[in-house]
Amino acid sequence: AAFISIQAFPALLDLPQELEVSAVSCGSRHTAVVTRGGELYTWGWGKYGQLGHGNNISSDQARRVEYLVTQGLRVEEVVCGPWTTYIRV
């Protein structure tokens, strides 16, 4: 099981080195980033499917949301709510 910690202070993002991040948003227990290439990566608590990976599994590692890639969608903006993630393509 993933260990999801709640931090009340800034923390460094642990992302693959080749990614260039253009936007970040944090929900109550999850985080999402948009890369300059328009890909969305999410991690954290996934109980309500807010990570966008087609399941309700939590993850402590950033993972690309593959559905958006397979649909040819380029993410421009992301906003996380308490248990939701909204994107603008």
KOLGU-4560 file (N, C-alpha, C; in nm, 3 decimals, padded with zeros to 5 digits):
<recs>
<n_xx: 00.085 n_yy: -00.118 n_zz: 00.000 ca_xx: 00.000 ca_yy: 00.000 ca_zz: 00.000 c_xx: 00.089 c_yy: 00.124 c_zz: 00.000 mol: A seq: 1 type: ALA>
<n_xx: 00.040 n_yy: 00.226 n_zz: -00.065 ca_xx: 00.114 ca_yy: 00.351 ca_zz: -00.072 c_xx: 00.108 c_yy: 00.423 c_zz: 00.063 mol: A seq: 2 type: ALA>
<n_xx: 00.218 n_yy: 00.485 n_zz: 00.099 ca_xx: 00.222 ca_yy: 00.567 ca_zz: 00.220 c_xx: 00.202 c_yy: 00.712 c_zz: 00.177 mol: A seq: 3 type: PHE>
<n_xx: 00.089 n_yy: 00.768 n_zz: 00.210 ca_xx: 00.056 ca_yy: 00.905 ca_zz: 00.172 c_xx: 00.067 c_yy: 00.992 c_zz: 00.296 mol: A seq: 4 type: ILE>
<n_xx: 00.165 n_yy: 01.080 n_zz: 00.297 ca_xx: 00.182 ca_yy: 01.167 ca_zz: 00.412 c_xx: 00.118 c_yy: 01.303 c_zz: 00.384 mol: A seq: 5 type: SER>
<n_xx: 00.066 n_yy: 01.362 n_zz: 00.487 ca_xx: 00.009 ca_yy: 01.496 ca_zz: 00.477 c_xx: 00.112 c_yy: 01.591 c_zz: 00.536 mol: A seq: 6 type: ILE>
<n_xx: 00.156 n_yy: 01.687 n_zz: 00.455 ca_xx: 00.261 ca_yy: 01.779 ca_zz: 00.497 c_xx: 00.207 c_yy: 01.921 c_zz: 00.504 mol: A seq: 7 type: GLN>
<n_xx: 00.234 n_yy: 01.985 n_zz: 00.614 ca_xx: 00.190 ca_yy: 02.123 ca_zz: 00.632 c_xx: 00.299 c_yy: 02.223 c_zz: 00.597 mol: A seq: 8 type: ALA>
<n_xx: 00.398 n_yy: 02.178 n_zz: 00.522 ca_xx: 00.508 ca_yy: 02.265 ca_zz: 00.484 c_xx: 00.552 c_yy: 02.231 c_zz: 00.342 mol: A seq: 9 type: PHE>
<n_xx: 00.619 n_yy: 02.323 n_zz: 00.272 ca_xx: 00.662 ca_yy: 02.296 ca_zz: 00.134 c_xx: 00.752 c_yy: 02.174 c_zz: 00.126 mol: A seq: 10 type: PRO>
<n_xx: 00.742 n_yy: 02.104 n_zz: 00.013 ca_xx: 00.826 ca_yy: 01.986 ca_zz: -00.011 c_xx: 00.870 c_yy: 01.986 c_zz: -00.157 mol: A seq: 11 type: ALA>
<n_xx: 00.987 n_yy: 01.933 n_zz: -00.183 ca_xx: 01.035 ca_yy: 01.921 ca_zz: -00.321 c_xx: 00.953 c_yy: 01.817 c_zz: -00.395 mol: A seq: 12 type: LEU>
<n_xx: 00.925 n_yy: 01.843 n_zz: -00.522 ca_xx: 00.854 ca_yy: 01.746 ca_zz: -00.605 c_xx: 00.952 c_yy: 01.640 c_zz: -00.652 mol: A seq: 13 type: LEU>
<n_xx: 00.913 n_yy: 01.515 n_zz: -00.642 ca_xx: 00.997 ca_yy: 01.404 ca_zz: -00.685 c_xx: 00.947 c_yy: 01.356 c_zz: -00.821 mol: A seq: 14 type: ASP>
<n_xx: 00.997 n_yy: 01.420 n_zz: -00.927 ca_xx: 00.954 ca_yy: 01.390 ca_zz: -01.063 c_xx: 01.072 c_yy: 01.346 c_zz: -01.147 mol: A seq: 15 type: LEU>
<n_xx: 01.044 n_yy: 01.272 n_zz: -01.255 ca_xx: 01.155 ca_yy: 01.238 ca_zz: -01.345 c_xx: 01.228 c_yy: 01.365 c_zz: -01.390 mol: A seq: 16 type: PRO>
<n_xx: 01.359 n_yy: 01.359 n_zz: -01.396 ca_xx: 01.442 ca_yy: 01.476 ca_zz: -01.421 c_xx: 01.413 c_yy: 01.543 c_zz: -01.556 mol: A seq: 17 type: GLN>
<n_xx: 01.373 n_yy: 01.466 n_zz: -01.656 ca_xx: 01.354 ca_yy: 01.523 ca_zz: -01.789 c_xx: 01.225 c_yy: 01.604 c_zz: -01.803 mol: A seq: 18 type: GLU>
<n_xx: 01.136 n_yy: 01.598 n_zz: -01.704 ca_xx: 01.009 ca_yy: 01.671 ca_zz: -01.712 c_xx: 01.028 c_yy: 01.819 c_zz: -01.679 mol: A seq: 19 type: LEU>
<n_xx: 00.966 n_yy: 01.902 n_zz: -01.761 ca_xx: 00.963 ca_yy: 02.046 ca_zz: -01.734 c_xx: 00.820 c_yy: 02.080 c_zz: -01.695 mol: A seq: 20 type: GLU>
<n_xx: 00.801 n_yy: 02.123 n_zz: -01.573 ca_xx: 00.668 ca_yy: 02.149 ca_zz: -01.517 c_xx: 00.625 c_yy: 02.292 c_zz: -01.550 mol: A seq: 21 type: VAL>
<n_xx: 00.500 n_yy: 02.305 n_zz: -01.596 ca_xx: 00.446 ca_yy: 02.438 ca_zz: -01.625 c_xx: 00.338 c_yy: 02.479 c_zz: -01.527 mol: A seq: 22 type: SER>
<n_xx: 00.276 n_yy: 02.382 n_zz: -01.457 ca_xx: 00.171 ca_yy: 02.415 ca_zz: -01.360 c_xx: 00.164 c_yy: 02.306 c_zz: -01.254 mol: A seq: 23 type: ALA>
<n_xx: 00.129 n_yy: 02.348 n_zz: -01.132 ca_xx: 00.113 ca_yy: 02.255 ca_zz: -01.019 c_xx: -00.014 c_yy: 02.294 c_zz: -00.944 mol: A seq: 24 type: VAL>
<n_xx: -00.087 n_yy: 02.194 n_zz: -00.897 ca_xx: -00.201 ca_yy: 02.220 ca_zz: -00.810 c_xx: -00.208 c_yy: 02.111 c_zz: -00.705 mol: A seq: 25 type: SER>
<n_xx: -00.248 n_yy: 02.150 n_zz: -00.584 ca_xx: -00.258 ca_yy: 02.054 ca_zz: -00.474 c_xx: -00.401 c_yy: 02.050 c_zz: -00.421 mol: A seq: 26 type: CYS>
<n_xx: -00.452 n_yy: 01.929 n_zz: -00.404 ca_xx: -00.580 ca_yy: 01.908 ca_zz: -00.338 c_xx: -00.554 c_yy: 01.886 c_zz: -00.190 mol: A seq: 27 type: GLY>
<n_xx: -00.654 n_yy: 01.835 n_zz: -00.119 ca_xx: -00.633 ca_yy: 01.813 ca_zz: 00.024 c_xx: -00.535 c_yy: 01.700 c_zz: 00.050 mol: A seq: 28 type: SER>
<n_xx: -00.531 n_yy: 01.599 n_zz: -00.041 ca_xx: -00.438 ca_yy: 01.486 ca_zz: -00.022 c_xx: -00.380 c_yy: 01.435 c_zz: -00.153 mol: A seq: 29 type: ARG>
<n_xx: -00.385 n_yy: 01.515 n_zz: -00.256 ca_xx: -00.324 ca_yy: 01.474 ca_zz: -00.383 c_xx: -00.265 c_yy: 01.594 c_zz: -00.455 mol: A seq: 30 type: HIS>
<n_xx: -00.176 n_yy: 01.566 n_zz: -00.549 ca_xx: -00.107 ca_yy: 01.671 ca_zz: -00.623 c_xx: -00.109 c_yy: 01.637 c_zz: -00.771 mol: A seq: 31 type: THR>
<n_xx: -00.115 n_yy: 01.739 n_zz: -00.855 ca_xx: -00.113 ca_yy: 01.721 ca_zz: -01.000 c_xx: -00.019 c_yy: 01.823 c_zz: -01.062 mol: A seq: 32 type: ALA>
<n_xx: 00.054 n_yy: 01.781 n_zz: -01.165 ca_xx: 00.139 ca_yy: 01.874 ca_zz: -01.239 c_xx: 00.111 c_yy: 01.859 c_zz: -01.388 mol: A seq: 33 type: VAL>
<n_xx: 00.126 n_yy: 01.969 n_zz: -01.459 ca_xx: 00.118 ca_yy: 01.970 ca_zz: -01.605 c_xx: 00.259 c_yy: 01.998 c_zz: -01.655 mol: A seq: 34 type: VAL>
<n_xx: 00.302 n_yy: 01.920 n_zz: -01.754 ca_xx: 00.434 ca_yy: 01.942 ca_zz: -01.812 c_xx: 00.423 c_yy: 02.040 c_zz: -01.927 mol: A seq: 35 type: THR>
<n_xx: 00.537 n_yy: 02.093 n_zz: -01.970 ca_xx: 00.538 ca_yy: 02.184 ca_zz: -02.086 c_xx: 00.489 c_yy: 02.113 c_zz: -02.212 mol: A seq: 36 type: ARG>
<n_xx: 00.500 n_yy: 01.982 n_zz: -02.214 ca_xx: 00.450 ca_yy: 01.902 ca_zz: -02.327 c_xx: 00.301 c_yy: 01.872 c_zz: -02.320 mol: A seq: 37 type: GLY>
<n_xx: 00.232 n_yy: 01.919 n_zz: -02.215 ca_xx: 00.088 ca_yy: 01.901 ca_zz: -02.203 c_xx: 00.045 c_yy: 01.770 c_zz: -02.140 mol: A seq: 38 type: GLY>
<n_xx: 00.137 n_yy: 01.702 n_zz: -02.071 ca_xx: 00.100 ca_yy: 01.578 ca_zz: -02.003 c_xx: 00.065 c_yy: 01.608 c_zz: -01.858 mol: A seq: 39 type: GLU>
<n_xx: -00.024 n_yy: 01.525 n_zz: -01.802 ca_xx: -00.066 ca_yy: 01.540 ca_zz: -01.664 c_xx: -00.010 c_yy: 01.425 c_zz: -01.581 mol: A seq: 40 type: LEU>
<n_xx: 00.054 n_yy: 01.458 n_zz: -01.470 ca_xx: 00.104 ca_yy: 01.361 ca_zz: -01.374 c_xx: 00.034 c_yy: 01.386 c_zz: -01.242 mol: A seq: 41 type: TYR>
<n_xx: -00.009 n_yy: 01.278 n_zz: -01.174 ca_xx: -00.078 ca_yy: 01.291 ca_zz: -01.046 c_xx: -00.024 c_yy: 01.191 c_zz: -00.946 mol: A seq: 42 type: THR>
<n_xx: -00.041 n_yy: 01.223 n_zz: -00.818 ca_xx: -00.006 ca_yy: 01.129 ca_zz: -00.712 c_xx: -00.073 c_yy: 01.174 c_zz: -00.583 mol: A seq: 43 type: TRP>
<n_xx: -00.080 n_yy: 01.081 n_zz: -00.487 ca_xx: -00.141 ca_yy: 01.108 ca_zz: -00.358 c_xx: -00.256 c_yy: 01.013 c_zz: -00.332 mol: A seq: 44 type: GLY>
<n_xx: -00.356 n_yy: 01.061 n_zz: -00.261 ca_xx: -00.472 ca_yy: 00.981 ca_zz: -00.222 c_xx: -00.565 c_yy: 00.969 c_zz: -00.342 mol: A seq: 45 type: TRP>
<n_xx: -00.603 n_yy: 00.848 n_zz: -00.377 ca_xx: -00.686 ca_yy: 00.828 ca_zz: -00.496 c_xx: -00.820 c_yy: 00.765 c_zz: -00.470 mol: A seq: 46 type: GLY>
<n_xx: -00.869 n_yy: 00.769 n_zz: -00.346 ca_xx: -00.991 ca_yy: 00.698 ca_zz: -00.308 c_xx: -01.111 c_yy: 00.728 c_zz: -00.397 mol: A seq: 47 type: LYS>
<n_xx: -01.125 n_yy: 00.849 n_zz: -00.447 ca_xx: -01.241 ca_yy: 00.886 ca_zz: -00.527 c_xx: -01.210 c_yy: 00.896 c_zz: -00.676 mol: A seq: 48 type: TYR>
<n_xx: -01.096 n_yy: 00.841 n_zz: -00.718 ca_xx: -01.060 ca_yy: 00.844 ca_zz: -00.859 c_xx: -01.001 c_yy: 00.977 c_zz: -00.904 mol: A seq: 49 type: GLY>
<n_xx: -00.969 n_yy: 01.064 n_zz: -00.810 ca_xx: -00.921 ca_yy: 01.199 ca_zz: -00.844 c_xx: -00.784 c_yy: 01.201 c_zz: -00.910 mol: A seq: 50 type: GLN>
<n_xx: -00.713 n_yy: 01.089 n_zz: -00.908 ca_xx: -00.582 ca_yy: 01.086 ca_zz: -00.975 c_xx: -00.595 c_yy: 01.065 c_zz: -01.126 mol: A seq: 51 type: LEU>
<n_xx: -00.712 n_yy: 01.017 n_zz: -01.170 ca_xx: -00.737 ca_yy: 01.005 ca_zz: -01.314 c_xx: -00.679 c_yy: 00.881 c_zz: -01.379 mol: A seq: 52 type: GLY>
<n_xx: -00.645 n_yy: 00.780 n_zz: -01.299 ca_xx: -00.583 ca_yy: 00.660 ca_zz: -01.355 c_xx: -00.683 c_yy: 00.547 c_zz: -01.379 mol: A seq: 53 type: HIS>
<n_xx: -00.812 n_yy: 00.577 n_zz: -01.369 ca_xx: -00.914 ca_yy: 00.477 ca_zz: -01.395 c_xx: -00.937 c_yy: 00.381 c_zz: -01.280 mol: A seq: 54 type: GLY>
<n_xx: -00.891 n_yy: 00.417 n_zz: -01.161 ca_xx: -00.912 ca_yy: 00.333 ca_zz: -01.044 c_xx: -00.915 c_yy: 00.422 c_zz: -00.919 mol: A seq: 55 type: ASN>
<n_xx: -00.923 n_yy: 00.361 n_zz: -00.803 ca_xx: -00.923 ca_yy: 00.440 ca_zz: -00.679 c_xx: -00.803 c_yy: 00.405 c_zz: -00.592 mol: A seq: 56 type: ASN>
<n_xx: -00.690 n_yy: 00.377 n_zz: -00.659 ca_xx: -00.567 ca_yy: 00.340 ca_zz: -00.591 c_xx: -00.484 c_yy: 00.465 c_zz: -00.562 mol: A seq: 57 type: ILE>
<n_xx: -00.433 n_yy: 00.473 n_zz: -00.440 ca_xx: -00.344 ca_yy: 00.583 ca_zz: -00.402 c_xx: -00.203 c_yy: 00.552 c_zz: -00.451 mol: A seq: 58 type: SER>
<n_xx: -00.124 n_yy: 00.657 n_zz: -00.473 ca_xx: 00.012 ca_yy: 00.639 ca_zz: -00.521 c_xx: 00.102 c_yy: 00.746 c_zz: -00.460 mol: A seq: 59 type: SER>
<n_xx: 00.217 n_yy: 00.703 n_zz: -00.410 ca_xx: 00.311 ca_yy: 00.802 ca_zz: -00.358 c_xx: 00.416 c_yy: 00.840 c_zz: -00.461 mol: A seq: 60 type: ASP>
<n_xx: 00.400 n_yy: 00.790 n_zz: -00.583 ca_xx: 00.490 ca_yy: 00.824 ca_zz: -00.695 c_xx: 00.408 c_yy: 00.894 c_zz: -00.804 mol: A seq: 61 type: GLN>
<n_xx: 00.464 n_yy: 00.997 n_zz: -00.864 ca_xx: 00.397 ca_yy: 01.066 ca_zz: -00.974 c_xx: 00.381 c_yy: 00.970 c_zz: -01.091 mol: A seq: 62 type: ALA>
<n_xx: 00.259 n_yy: 00.964 n_zz: -01.146 ca_xx: 00.231 ca_yy: 00.879 ca_zz: -01.263 c_xx: 00.159 c_yy: 00.961 c_zz: -01.368 mol: A seq: 63 type: ARG>
<n_xx: 00.195 n_yy: 00.939 n_zz: -01.494 ca_xx: 00.130 ca_yy: 01.009 ca_zz: -01.605 c_xx: -00.011 c_yy: 00.954 c_zz: -01.622 mol: A seq: 64 type: ARG>
<n_xx: -00.107 n_yy: 01.043 n_zz: -01.649 ca_xx: -00.245 ca_yy: 01.002 ca_zz: -01.675 c_xx: -00.251 c_yy: 00.958 c_zz: -01.822 mol: A seq: 65 type: VAL>
<n_xx: -00.247 n_yy: 00.828 n_zz: -01.842 ca_xx: -00.237 ca_yy: 00.769 ca_zz: -01.976 c_xx: -00.360 c_yy: 00.793 c_zz: -02.062 mol: A seq: 66 type: GLU>
<n_xx: -00.478 n_yy: 00.801 n_zz: -02.002 ca_xx: -00.600 ca_yy: 00.822 ca_zz: -02.081 c_xx: -00.590 c_yy: 00.947 c_zz: -02.167 mol: A seq: 67 type: TYR>
<n_xx: -00.538 n_yy: 01.053 n_zz: -02.111 ca_xx: -00.527 ca_yy: 01.179 ca_zz: -02.186 c_xx: -00.431 c_yy: 01.165 c_zz: -02.304 mol: A seq: 68 type: LEU>
<n_xx: -00.324 n_yy: 01.089 n_zz: -02.285 ca_xx: -00.227 ca_yy: 01.066 ca_zz: -02.392 c_xx: -00.292 c_yy: 00.986 c_zz: -02.504 mol: A seq: 69 type: VAL>
<n_xx: -00.365 n_yy: 00.878 n_zz: -02.468 ca_xx: -00.426 ca_yy: 00.792 ca_zz: -02.571 c_xx: -00.535 c_yy: 00.867 c_zz: -02.650 mol: A seq: 70 type: THR>
<n_xx: -00.595 n_yy: 00.967 n_zz: -02.587 ca_xx: -00.697 ca_yy: 01.047 ca_zz: -02.656 c_xx: -00.638 c_yy: 01.165 c_zz: -02.734 mol: A seq: 71 type: GLN>
<n_xx: -00.507 n_yy: 01.181 n_zz: -02.727 ca_xx: -00.442 ca_yy: 01.290 ca_zz: -02.798 c_xx: -00.470 c_yy: 01.427 c_zz: -02.737 mol: A seq: 72 type: GLY>
<n_xx: -00.501 n_yy: 01.431 n_zz: -02.608 ca_xx: -00.534 ca_yy: 01.557 ca_zz: -02.543 c_xx: -00.411 c_yy: 01.619 c_zz: -02.477 mol: A seq: 73 type: LEU>
<n_xx: -00.397 n_yy: 01.748 n_zz: -02.495 ca_xx: -00.286 ca_yy: 01.824 ca_zz: -02.436 c_xx: -00.344 c_yy: 01.910 c_zz: -02.324 mol: A seq: 74 type: ARG>
<n_xx: -00.297 n_yy: 01.890 n_zz: -02.204 ca_xx: -00.347 ca_yy: 01.963 ca_zz: -02.088 c_xx: -00.282 c_yy: 02.100 c_zz: -02.082 mol: A seq: 75 type: VAL>
<n_xx: -00.364 n_yy: 02.202 n_zz: -02.063 ca_xx: -00.315 ca_yy: 02.339 ca_zz: -02.051 c_xx: -00.311 c_yy: 02.387 c_zz: -01.906 mol: A seq: 76 type: GLU>
<n_xx: -00.407 n_yy: 02.339 n_zz: -01.826 ca_xx: -00.419 ca_yy: 02.389 ca_zz: -01.689 c_xx: -00.479 c_yy: 02.281 c_zz: -01.602 mol: A seq: 77 type: GLU>
<n_xx: -00.443 n_yy: 02.280 n_zz: -01.473 ca_xx: -00.499 ca_yy: 02.184 ca_zz: -01.377 c_xx: -00.535 c_yy: 02.258 c_zz: -01.249 mol: A seq: 78 type: VAL>
<n_xx: -00.648 n_yy: 02.219 n_zz: -01.189 ca_xx: -00.690 ca_yy: 02.271 ca_zz: -01.060 c_xx: -00.741 c_yy: 02.153 c_zz: -00.978 mol: A seq: 79 type: VAL>
<n_xx: -00.684 n_yy: 02.135 n_zz: -00.859 ca_xx: -00.728 ca_yy: 02.028 ca_zz: -00.771 c_xx: -00.820 c_yy: 02.084 c_zz: -00.664 mol: A seq: 80 type: CYS>
<n_xx: -00.930 n_yy: 02.013 n_zz: -00.639 ca_xx: -01.018 ca_yy: 02.043 ca_zz: -00.527 c_xx: -00.989 c_yy: 01.944 c_zz: -00.416 mol: A seq: 81 type: GLY>
<n_xx: -01.071 n_yy: 01.941 n_zz: -00.312 ca_xx: -01.045 ca_yy: 01.848 ca_zz: -00.202 c_xx: -01.040 c_yy: 01.701 c_zz: -00.248 mol: A seq: 82 type: PRO>
<n_xx: -01.134 n_yy: 01.659 n_zz: -00.332 ca_xx: -01.138 ca_yy: 01.520 ca_zz: -00.378 c_xx: -01.159 c_yy: 01.513 c_zz: -00.529 mol: A seq: 83 type: TRP>
<n_xx: -01.117 n_yy: 01.616 n_zz: -00.600 ca_xx: -01.137 ca_yy: 01.623 ca_zz: -00.745 c_xx: -01.015 c_yy: 01.682 c_zz: -00.814 mol: A seq: 84 type: THR>
<n_xx: -01.007 n_yy: 01.658 n_zz: -00.945 ca_xx: -00.903 ca_yy: 01.720 ca_zz: -01.027 c_xx: -00.970 c_yy: 01.767 c_zz: -01.156 mol: A seq: 85 type: THR>
<n_xx: -00.955 n_yy: 01.893 n_zz: -01.189 ca_xx: -01.012 ca_yy: 01.952 ca_zz: -01.310 c_xx: -00.899 c_yy: 01.992 c_zz: -01.403 mol: A seq: 86 type: TYR>
<n_xx: -00.920 n_yy: 01.966 n_zz: -01.533 ca_xx: -00.819 ca_yy: 02.008 ca_zz: -01.632 c_xx: -00.885 c_yy: 02.092 c_zz: -01.739 mol: A seq: 87 type: ILE>
<n_xx: -00.803 n_yy: 02.175 n_zz: -01.802 ca_xx: -00.844 ca_yy: 02.248 ca_zz: -01.923 c_xx: -00.752 c_yy: 02.200 c_zz: -02.034 mol: A seq: 88 type: ARG>
<n_xx: -00.812 n_yy: 02.152 n_zz: -02.143 ca_xx: -00.732 ca_yy: 02.104 ca_zz: -02.256 c_xx: -00.740 c_yy: 02.201 c_zz: -02.371 mol: A seq: 89 type: VAL>
</recs>
